[in-house]
Every structure is written in C-alpha cells, then in structure tokens.
Amino acid sequence: MNFDYKYGNQYYKYYDEVGIQSKKYKIVAQEQSQETQPGMEYLMDPRPIFDNPAYQGSNKLKGKVAIITGGDSGLGRAAAIAFVKEGAKVVIPYYNEHKDAYETKNYIEKMGGECLLISGDISKKEFCHQIVEETINKFGCIDILVNNAGVQYQQDTLDAISDEQFDWTMKVNVYGMFYLTKEVLPYLKEGASIINLSSITTFYGEPQLIDYVTSKGAIVGFTRALARNLALKNIRVNAIAPGYFWTPLQPACWQKEKIPSLGAEAAMARMAMPYELAPTFVFLASNDSSYVTGQVLHNNGGQIMG
C-alpha cells in the first residue's frame, strides 16, 4: 500500500489486486454513504476536486449564458467553473442542496463571474418555465443548456424497484430534460448548444441500476433525434456518457461497501474527479465543436472502448 497517488494536494491509496481488470487499482474514496438523493458534496470524504488550477480559459464562451441543471455540485459544478473561466455567465437550477449551491456561487463570484441560483424540482414543468423566465429576466438570453441533473438508486433486482422509484427516476432524469429543453428552445439562436448527460452504465447495462440505465438510454435517443431535428438551424445537441466520477451521486446511490471499488474495471484503474470532465463540456459548448452534433462522448478511463 502506498500514498503517492495525488490529486491536487490530496493523496489517495492504491492497491495491487483490486478490481476485475486492474493490476493496480487506485482507491479514491473509502466506504461511505448518504441517505438522501441526489447527495450533498460537502459531506463527502475526500471532497471532490472540481477545479483544475492549471486550466486557463481563453474566452471560448465569452458573453454566453449557460443553464446547468444540478450545477451546485459534482459534474455540473465542474462544468460551471470551467464555463466561467471561459467567460460565460451561469444559471444553476438545483433541488435542495443549498449549502453546496451557495458554495459554488461564492466560488464563481470570487473568480469574478456571475451565477444565478434557482432552487426547485426539475421534474415539474412549472419549475422549468421559471428557470427560463428568471434567466431571461436576469441575463436576456440563453446560449447553452446542460441537462445534467439526475438521480440513481441501487437495487439488486427488477422486483426491488418500486413503481414510485421508477416514476421518480424517469421524471427527474427524462421529463426534466424534456420540459426544460422545450422551454429553452424558443430562445436558442444559431450556434447554440445543448449538452445532455447520459452514462457509461447505458452502454454496458449496469445490472443494479435498471431504471437509471433505462432513463440514460432514453437520453441518448432524445439527443440523436433532437440533433437531427435542429441541425439545419445550427443548434447542436450532444451527450456525454461519463464513467465513474467522484460525485455526490455515488455515496447517495451505492451501498457503502461498493464505493472503494468504483472505476475498478477501467483501463486507468481508478474513479475520476469532476474537473477531468470539464474540458469536454467546454468543447461541446463552444465553437470548437461546430461540426459535432448527435454524438455521445465517452469519458470513462477506458472502461468501454469503441
């Protein structure tokens, strides 16, 4: 056992024989769990690293306004920080993670950026209308939509998934994306970008996340169909399918015993930190991806290739 595996100023353990394909699996987090979804970042140990100090913005999103659902924490927070570094103003709709949300807002404002927080239930059509209304009132336009918010629950069998859980997973992960995208579309102009969050679990069929995988598969279909529908308007629609990243969704979903081995199947033999996905968000949001639409980008450390 060693302690020379480093993220920023934090050190993590690695073990020689943990995981299925890994010879040296790097332990990012020890056993832990949370009781509520989608989880609280401030309770995590270690805290996720959402900002890479070495990442220097170059005005790729200067003057743009981005809505990032679930941007209070996790991958959404990393995207928000990177967008601000690139010159964007961000709107963060979130559920009830107030401490995380205000921590993100304060971080952005210390960077000299602008951030609007809106708390509510993304599965409700009325809230999605409110998000767009407040964004337009505050900033006057919308250029980027990141449909990132989601929930996931570990269940060993299909029978263990209650009707209520299935309904809630679909409403948050799929209905929320549908409602908000529909509300945003009238304000999107040529060159706008929509980025939807799918998951690696969709592509290998995680057996303990049946309802979550179903919802994330729907997001892939939605992305591809909408991309073709909007292509001649030069509004791009793409998706990201992350592998295992250290976000609040992990301790809020999995049994605590599973946490240390998340990402073990990846060729890189580890779980990732949110900041490692931030440049992918920037790529899809900016003109760097002007000829990219209907695609699913895979950031998974080599767990799935092809």
FIKEPA-193849 format. One record per residue (C-alpha): x negated, y negated, z negated; residue number from 1. Coordinates in nm, 2 decimals, always signed. Example, Ala and Ser with C-alpha at 12.3 -4.5 7.8 and 13.67 -1.06 7.14 Angstrom:
% residues 2
+--------+--------+--------+------+
!   east !  north !     up ! resi !
+--------+--------+--------+------+
!  -1.23 !  +0.45 !  -0.78 !    1 !
!  -1.37 !  +0.11 !  -0.71 !    2 !
+--------+--------+--------+------+
% end
This chain:
% residues 306
+--------+--------+--------+------+
!   east !  north !     up ! resi !
+--------+--------+--------+------+
!  +0.00 !  +0.00 !  +0.00 !    1 !
!  -0.13 !  -0.35 !  +0.09 !    2 !
!  -0.01 !  -0.71 !  +0.06 !    3 !
!  -0.19 !  -0.86 !  +0.36 !    4 !
!  +0.12 !  -0.88 !  +0.58 !    5 !
!  +0.20 !  -1.25 !  +0.58 !    6 !
!  +0.49 !  -1.48 !  +0.70 !    7 !
!  +0.41 !  -1.84 !  +0.62 !    8 !
!  +0.30 !  -1.84 !  +0.26 !    9 !
!  +0.48 !  -1.53 !  +0.16 !   10 !
!  +0.32 !  -1.18 !  +0.15 !   11 !
!  +0.50 !  -0.85 !  +0.22 !   12 !
!  +0.43 !  -0.49 !  +0.16 !   13 !
!  +0.37 !  -0.23 !  +0.43 !   14 !
!  +0.38 !  +0.15 !  +0.41 !   15 !
!  +0.22 !  +0.41 !  +0.63 !   16 !
!  +0.50 !  +0.66 !  +0.66 !   17 !
!  +0.84 !  +0.48 !  +0.65 !   18 !
!  +1.09 !  +0.48 !  +0.94 !   19 !
!  +1.16 !  +0.70 !  +1.23 !   20 !
!  +0.92 !  +0.59 !  +1.50 !   21 !
!  +0.69 !  +0.38 !  +1.29 !   22 !
!  +0.35 !  +0.47 !  +1.16 !   23 !
!  +0.31 !  +0.15 !  +0.96 !   24 !
!  +0.64 !  +0.01 !  +0.86 !   25 !
!  +0.62 !  -0.34 !  +0.71 !   26 !
!  +0.87 !  -0.39 !  +0.42 !   27 !
!  +1.02 !  -0.74 !  +0.44 !   28 !
!  +1.27 !  -0.71 !  +0.15 !   29 !
!  +1.33 !  -0.47 !  -0.14 !   30 !
!  +1.66 !  -0.33 !  -0.24 !   31 !
!  +1.93 !  -0.59 !  -0.30 !   32 !
!  +2.30 !  -0.65 !  -0.22 !   33 !
!  +2.56 !  -0.93 !  -0.23 !   34 !
!  +2.93 !  -0.89 !  -0.30 !   35 !
!  +3.07 !  -1.14 !  -0.05 !   36 !
!  +3.07 !  -1.19 !  +0.33 !   37 !
!  +2.90 !  -1.33 !  +0.52 !   38 !
!  +2.65 !  -1.37 !  +0.24 !   39 !
!  +2.45 !  -1.65 !  +0.07 !   40 !
!  +2.10 !  -1.73 !  +0.18 !   41 !
!  +2.00 !  -1.90 !  -0.14 !   42 !
!  +2.04 !  -1.57 !  -0.33 !   43 !
!  +1.81 !  -1.37 !  -0.10 !   44 !
!  +1.47 !  -1.25 !  -0.22 !   45 !
!  +1.25 !  -1.33 !  -0.04 !   46 !
!  +1.41 !  -1.63 !  +0.12 !   47 !
!  +1.43 !  -1.61 !  +0.50 !   48 !
!  +1.19 !  -1.82 !  +0.69 !   49 !
!  +1.39 !  -2.04 !  +0.93 !   50 !
!  +1.14 !  -2.30 !  +1.04 !   51 !
!  +0.81 !  -2.25 !  +1.21 !   52 !
!  +0.59 !  -2.55 !  +1.14 !   53 !
!  +0.38 !  -2.47 !  +1.45 !   54 !
!  +0.69 !  -2.52 !  +1.67 !   55 !
!  +0.67 !  -2.87 !  +1.82 !   56 !
!  +0.97 !  -3.00 !  +2.01 !   57 !
!  +0.94 !  -3.16 !  +2.35 !   58 !
!  +1.28 !  -3.34 !  +2.39 !   59 !
!  +1.43 !  -3.05 !  +2.58 !   60 !
!  +1.77 !  -3.12 !  +2.42 !   61 !
!  +1.73 !  -3.50 !  +2.37 !   62 !
!  +2.07 !  -3.67 !  +2.34 !   63 !
!  +2.26 !  -3.34 !  +2.34 !   64 !
!  +2.53 !  -3.24 !  +2.09 !   65 !
!  +2.54 !  -2.88 !  +1.98 !   66 !
!  +2.81 !  -2.69 !  +1.78 !   67 !
!  +2.66 !  -2.40 !  +1.60 !   68 !
!  +2.91 !  -2.18 !  +1.41 !   69 !
!  +2.75 !  -2.03 !  +1.10 !   70 !
!  +2.46 !  -2.27 !  +1.13 !   71 !
!  +2.44 !  -2.31 !  +0.75 !   72 !
!  +2.21 !  -2.00 !  +0.72 !   73 !
!  +2.04 !  -1.71 !  +0.90 !   74 !
!  +2.00 !  -1.72 !  +1.27 !   75 !
!  +2.24 !  -2.02 !  +1.30 !   76 !
!  +2.02 !  -2.23 !  +1.06 !   77 !
!  +1.71 !  -2.14 !  +1.26 !   78 !
!  +1.88 !  -2.25 !  +1.58 !   79 !
!  +2.00 !  -2.57 !  +1.43 !   80 !
!  +1.65 !  -2.66 !  +1.31 !   81 !
!  +1.49 !  -2.59 !  +1.65 !   82 !
!  +1.76 !  -2.79 !  +1.83 !   83 !
!  +1.70 !  -3.09 !  +1.61 !   84 !
!  +1.33 !  -3.06 !  +1.68 !   85 !
!  +1.42 !  -3.08 !  +2.05 !   86 !
!  +1.62 !  -3.39 !  +2.00 !   87 !
!  +1.98 !  -3.26 !  +1.96 !   88 !
!  +2.25 !  -3.36 !  +1.71 !   89 !
!  +2.41 !  -3.06 !  +1.55 !   90 !
!  +2.76 !  -2.98 !  +1.42 !   91 !
!  +2.77 !  -2.68 !  +1.17 !   92 !
!  +3.11 !  -2.52 !  +1.11 !   93 !
!  +3.08 !  -2.28 !  +0.82 !   94 !
!  +3.30 !  -2.07 !  +0.59 !   95 !
!  +3.24 !  -2.14 !  +0.22 !   96 !
!  +2.86 !  -2.12 !  +0.18 !   97 !
!  +2.85 !  -2.48 !  +0.06 !   98 !
!  +2.50 !  -2.46 !  -0.11 !   99 !
!  +2.34 !  -2.31 !  +0.20 !  100 !
!  +2.52 !  -2.57 !  +0.42 !  101 !
!  +2.41 !  -2.87 !  +0.23 !  102 !
!  +2.05 !  -2.73 !  +0.20 !  103 !
!  +2.05 !  -2.71 !  +0.58 !  104 !
!  +2.19 !  -3.06 !  +0.63 !  105 !
!  +1.94 !  -3.21 !  +0.39 !  106 !
!  +1.65 !  -3.03 !  +0.57 !  107 !
!  +1.77 !  -3.17 !  +0.90 !  108 !
!  +1.81 !  -3.52 !  +0.77 !  109 !
!  +1.46 !  -3.51 !  +0.62 !  110 !
!  +1.34 !  -3.43 !  +0.97 !  111 !
!  +1.52 !  -3.74 !  +1.09 !  112 !
!  +1.80 !  -3.55 !  +1.26 !  113 !
!  +2.18 !  -3.58 !  +1.24 !  114 !
!  +2.41 !  -3.30 !  +1.11 !  115 !
!  +2.78 !  -3.28 !  +1.06 !  116 !
!  +2.92 !  -3.01 !  +0.83 !  117 !
!  +3.27 !  -2.88 !  +0.87 !  118 !
!  +3.40 !  -2.61 !  +0.63 !  119 !
!  +3.68 !  -2.37 !  +0.72 !  120 !
!  +3.79 !  -2.04 !  +0.87 !  121 !
!  +3.67 !  -1.99 !  +1.22 !  122 !
!  +3.94 !  -1.72 !  +1.28 !  123 !
!  +4.21 !  -1.99 !  +1.27 !  124 !
!  +4.30 !  -2.17 !  +1.59 !  125 !
!  +4.37 !  -2.49 !  +1.39 !  126 !
!  +4.02 !  -2.50 !  +1.24 !  127 !
!  +3.87 !  -2.46 !  +1.59 !  128 !
!  +4.07 !  -2.76 !  +1.71 !  129 !
!  +3.95 !  -2.95 !  +1.40 !  130 !
!  +3.59 !  -2.87 !  +1.48 !  131 !
!  +3.61 !  -3.01 !  +1.83 !  132 !
!  +3.81 !  -3.32 !  +1.72 !  133 !
!  +3.56 !  -3.41 !  +1.45 !  134 !
!  +3.27 !  -3.35 !  +1.68 !  135 !
!  +3.41 !  -3.58 !  +1.94 !  136 !
!  +3.50 !  -3.85 !  +1.68 !  137 !
!  +3.15 !  -3.84 !  +1.54 !  138 !
!  +2.93 !  -3.79 !  +1.85 !  139 !
!  +3.15 !  -3.85 !  +2.15 !  140 !
!  +3.05 !  -3.54 !  +2.35 !  141 !
!  +2.97 !  -3.17 !  +2.34 !  142 !
!  +2.69 !  -3.02 !  +2.54 !  143 !
!  +2.61 !  -2.68 !  +2.37 !  144 !
!  +2.82 !  -2.43 !  +2.19 !  145 !
!  +2.66 !  -2.15 !  +1.99 !  146 !
!  +2.92 !  -1.88 !  +1.88 !  147 !
!  +2.71 !  -1.74 !  +1.60 !  148 !
!  +2.94 !  -1.68 !  +1.30 !  149 !
!  +3.03 !  -1.32 !  +1.22 !  150 !
!  +3.09 !  -1.06 !  +0.96 !  151 !
!  +3.00 !  -0.69 !  +0.94 !  152 !
!  +3.08 !  -0.42 !  +0.69 !  153 !
!  +2.91 !  -0.08 !  +0.64 !  154 !
!  +3.14 !  +0.22 !  +0.65 !  155 !
!  +3.04 !  +0.58 !  +0.69 !  156 !
!  +3.34 !  +0.70 !  +0.89 !  157 !
!  +3.62 !  +0.56 !  +1.11 !  158 !
!  +3.87 !  +0.66 !  +0.84 !  159 !
!  +3.70 !  +0.44 !  +0.59 !  160 !
!  +3.77 !  +0.13 !  +0.80 !  161 !
!  +4.09 !  -0.02 !  +0.68 !  162 !
!  +4.34 !  -0.19 !  +0.91 !  163 !
!  +4.27 !  -0.51 !  +0.72 !  164 !
!  +3.89 !  -0.48 !  +0.76 !  165 !
!  +3.92 !  -0.41 !  +1.14 !  166 !
!  +4.16 !  -0.70 !  +1.18 !  167 !
!  +3.94 !  -0.94 !  +0.99 !  168 !
!  +3.62 !  -0.84 !  +1.18 !  169 !
!  +3.80 !  -0.89 !  +1.51 !  170 !
!  +3.94 !  -1.23 !  +1.41 !  171 !
!  +3.62 !  -1.37 !  +1.29 !  172 !
!  +3.38 !  -1.22 !  +1.55 !  173 !
!  +3.61 !  -1.23 !  +1.86 !  174 !
!  +3.91 !  -1.45 !  +1.80 !  175 !
!  +3.70 !  -1.73 !  +1.65 !  176 !
!  +3.47 !  -1.73 !  +1.96 !  177 !
!  +3.77 !  -1.73 !  +2.19 !  178 !
!  +3.96 !  -2.01 !  +2.02 !  179 !
!  +3.66 !  -2.24 !  +1.98 !  180 !
!  +3.53 !  -2.18 !  +2.33 !  181 !
!  +3.87 !  -2.26 !  +2.47 !  182 !
!  +3.89 !  -2.58 !  +2.26 !  183 !
!  +3.54 !  -2.69 !  +2.37 !  184 !
!  +3.57 !  -2.62 !  +2.74 !  185 !
!  +3.75 !  -2.94 !  +2.84 !  186 !
!  +3.46 !  -3.14 !  +2.71 !  187 !
!  +3.18 !  -2.95 !  +2.87 !  188 !
!  +3.02 !  -3.11 !  +3.17 !  189 !
!  +2.78 !  -2.98 !  +3.44 !  190 !
!  +2.47 !  -2.84 !  +3.28 !  191 !
!  +2.64 !  -2.74 !  +2.95 !  192 !
!  +2.55 !  -2.41 !  +2.78 !  193 !
!  +2.75 !  -2.16 !  +2.58 !  194 !
!  +2.55 !  -1.90 !  +2.38 !  195 !
!  +2.72 !  -1.61 !  +2.22 !  196 !
!  +2.57 !  -1.38 !  +1.96 !  197 !
!  +2.61 !  -1.01 !  +2.03 !  198 !
!  +2.39 !  -0.74 !  +1.85 !  199 !
!  +2.14 !  -0.46 !  +1.92 !  200 !
!  +2.40 !  -0.24 !  +1.75 !  201 !
!  +2.62 !  -0.27 !  +2.05 !  202 !
!  +2.36 !  -0.10 !  +2.27 !  203 !
!  +2.27 !  +0.19 !  +2.06 !  204 !
!  +2.61 !  +0.24 !  +1.88 !  205 !
!  +2.53 !  +0.20 !  +1.51 !  206 !
!  +2.75 !  +0.47 !  +1.35 !  207 !
!  +2.81 !  +0.29 !  +1.02 !  208 !
!  +2.93 !  -0.04 !  +1.19 !  209 !
!  +3.20 !  +0.09 !  +1.42 !  210 !
!  +3.43 !  -0.22 !  +1.40 !  211 !
!  +3.14 !  -0.46 !  +1.41 !  212 !
!  +2.99 !  -0.28 !  +1.72 !  213 !
!  +3.33 !  -0.30 !  +1.89 !  214 !
!  +3.35 !  -0.67 !  +1.83 !  215 !
!  +3.00 !  -0.73 !  +1.95 !  216 !
!  +3.07 !  -0.53 !  +2.27 !  217 !
!  +3.37 !  -0.75 !  +2.33 !  218 !
!  +3.14 !  -1.05 !  +2.31 !  219 !
!  +2.92 !  -0.90 !  +2.59 !  220 !
!  +3.22 !  -0.86 !  +2.81 !  221 !
!  +3.35 !  -1.21 !  +2.73 !  222 !
!  +3.01 !  -1.36 !  +2.81 !  223 !
!  +2.98 !  -1.19 !  +3.15 !  224 !
!  +3.33 !  -1.27 !  +3.26 !  225 !
!  +3.33 !  -1.63 !  +3.15 !  226 !
!  +2.98 !  -1.68 !  +3.30 !  227 !
!  +3.12 !  -1.59 !  +3.65 !  228 !
!  +3.43 !  -1.79 !  +3.59 !  229 !
!  +3.23 !  -2.11 !  +3.51 !  230 !
!  +2.93 !  -2.06 !  +3.74 !  231 !
!  +3.03 !  -2.30 !  +4.01 !  232 !
!  +3.09 !  -2.57 !  +3.75 !  233 !
!  +2.73 !  -2.52 !  +3.65 !  234 !
!  +2.83 !  -2.43 !  +3.29 !  235 !
!  +2.61 !  -2.14 !  +3.18 !  236 !
!  +2.72 !  -1.86 !  +2.95 !  237 !
!  +2.48 !  -1.62 !  +2.80 !  238 !
!  +2.44 !  -1.39 !  +2.50 !  239 !
!  +2.17 !  -1.29 !  +2.26 !  240 !
!  +2.15 !  -0.94 !  +2.11 !  241 !
!  +1.92 !  -0.97 !  +1.81 !  242 !
!  +1.77 !  -0.67 !  +1.64 !  243 !
!  +1.73 !  -0.66 !  +1.26 !  244 !
!  +1.66 !  -1.01 !  +1.12 !  245 !
!  +1.64 !  -1.10 !  +0.76 !  246 !
!  +1.96 !  -1.30 !  +0.72 !  247 !
!  +2.24 !  -1.31 !  +0.46 !  248 !
!  +2.45 !  -1.07 !  +0.67 !  249 !
!  +2.21 !  -0.79 !  +0.58 !  250 !
!  +2.24 !  -0.78 !  +0.19 !  251 !
!  +2.61 !  -0.87 !  +0.23 !  252 !
!  +2.67 !  -0.56 !  +0.45 !  253 !
!  +2.44 !  -0.27 !  +0.38 !  254 !
!  +2.40 !  -0.06 !  +0.07 !  255 !
!  +2.10 !  -0.19 !  -0.12 !  256 !
!  +1.90 !  +0.13 !  -0.05 !  257 !
!  +1.90 !  +0.06 !  +0.32 !  258 !
!  +1.76 !  -0.29 !  +0.30 !  259 !
!  +1.38 !  -0.19 !  +0.29 !  260 !
!  +1.41 !  +0.02 !  +0.60 !  261 !
!  +1.59 !  -0.22 !  +0.83 !  262 !
!  +1.40 !  -0.25 !  +1.15 !  263 !
!  +1.20 !  +0.07 !  +1.09 !  264 !
!  +1.30 !  +0.20 !  +1.44 !  265 !
!  +1.15 !  -0.10 !  +1.62 !  266 !
!  +0.82 !  -0.06 !  +1.80 !  267 !
!  +0.69 !  -0.35 !  +1.60 !  268 !
!  +0.78 !  -0.16 !  +1.28 !  269 !
!  +0.95 !  -0.44 !  +1.10 !  270 !
!  +1.25 !  -0.66 !  +1.04 !  271 !
!  +1.21 !  -1.02 !  +1.18 !  272 !
!  +1.26 !  -1.36 !  +1.03 !  273 !
!  +1.52 !  -1.61 !  +1.17 !  274 !
!  +1.26 !  -1.86 !  +1.31 !  275 !
!  +1.14 !  -1.59 !  +1.55 !  276 !
!  +1.47 !  -1.61 !  +1.74 !  277 !
!  +1.49 !  -2.00 !  +1.75 !  278 !
!  +1.29 !  -2.04 !  +2.08 !  279 !
!  +1.54 !  -1.81 !  +2.25 !  280 !
!  +1.83 !  -2.04 !  +2.15 !  281 !
!  +1.63 !  -2.34 !  +2.28 !  282 !
!  +1.56 !  -2.16 !  +2.61 !  283 !
!  +1.93 !  -2.08 !  +2.67 !  284 !
!  +2.05 !  -2.42 !  +2.56 !  285 !
!  +1.80 !  -2.62 !  +2.77 !  286 !
!  +1.74 !  -2.67 !  +3.15 !  287 !
!  +1.46 !  -2.41 !  +3.12 !  288 !
!  +1.73 !  -2.15 !  +3.18 !  289 !
!  +1.91 !  -2.34 !  +3.46 !  290 !
!  +1.94 !  -2.03 !  +3.68 !  291 !
!  +2.03 !  -1.79 !  +3.39 !  292 !
!  +2.39 !  -1.70 !  +3.33 !  293 !
!  +2.59 !  -1.39 !  +3.23 !  294 !
!  +2.28 !  -1.24 !  +3.07 !  295 !
!  +2.21 !  -1.07 !  +2.74 !  296 !
!  +1.87 !  -1.14 !  +2.60 !  297 !
!  +1.73 !  -0.88 !  +2.37 !  298 !
!  +1.51 !  -0.99 !  +2.08 !  299 !
!  +1.46 !  -0.66 !  +1.88 !  300 !
!  +1.09 !  -0.59 !  +1.84 !  301 !
!  +1.10 !  -0.31 !  +2.09 !  302 !
!  +1.37 !  -0.11 !  +1.92 !  303 !
!  +1.56 !  -0.09 !  +2.26 !  304 !
!  +1.38 !  -0.15 !  +2.59 !  305 !
!  +1.51 !  -0.19 !  +2.93 !  306 !
+--------+--------+--------+------+
% end
